Amino acid sequence: MFIGSSIWKGRKHYLDKMTLRELVRAYFCYPAIQVYLFLAAVSAGLAVHFAQEALPAIFSVGAVFVIYPVVWYLLHRHILHGKFLYKSPLTAPAWKRIHFDHHRDPNDLGVLFGSLKNTLPTVVAMTVPLGLVWGKAGACAALAAGLLITCFYEYCHCFQHLAYTPKWTFLRKMKKWHVAHHYHNEKGNYGITNFVVDRIFGTFYSRPDMVPRSPTVFNLGYTAEEAKKYPWVAELSGFAPGDTPIPKENLRNTA
């Protein structure tokens, strides 16, 4: 039984309707976040147990901090926003859950969080081999760092959709750039807390008037025409192939 998980049973949480206090409570009661924090504590403990000196852990954690925004950018741009996953009945459900649903309704907290069964293996694959360069202690330290960074990313992501204006200038900018990704043009601003990689690859835009408004910002290119050819996401989403995928956000606000 996860601590406080009852607030998620049969309930929806919409960030545009929540206070900061409500977000914090929902965040720490979400089962995946509790799993990440628990495994991070276990991994950190094992790192201390295996460590004979501090440098391996320090180097592995530093390497994770450097590589994490790069890997996230590549995954976000080329996999989560790629079209190949929805073209197979085997991978269409995963694509729908890990990103399509979030773009259809950016404020639904339940689908904003990454799927545990997809996110956890990704974090392990990204950090453990890297940390093994510095031995068992390095691998455990790297995993702990990756899990804690994931928790930080998830919280910042929630915060960016919350109906709350940050007091700090850099947080307001971070939120503005991410909101533009969801409501103006999804083919840019792939970062969550770090947009350096966007700048390197030329996908960063600081103002919406720098790029045209995208007609696929809510459906990631899974249009009515695509739904006719690849109906599996449409069937799972409850609209008929050939219909225009209407964002849940719009349905909710016009009900």
Secondary structure, DSSP 8 states (H G I E B T S, - for coil): --TTGGGGTT---BGGG--HHHHHHHHHHSHHHHHHHHHHHHHHHHHHHH-SSSHHHHHHHHHHHHHHHHHHHHHIIIIIT-SSGGGSTTTHHHHIIIIIHHHHSTTBHHHHS--HHHHHHHHHHHHHHHHGGGHHHHHHHHHHHHHHHHHHHHHHHHHHHSS---SSHHHHHHHHHHHHHHHT-SSS---SS--HHHHHHT---SSGGGS---TTTTTTT--HHHHHHS-HHHHHHT--TTS----HHHHHHH-
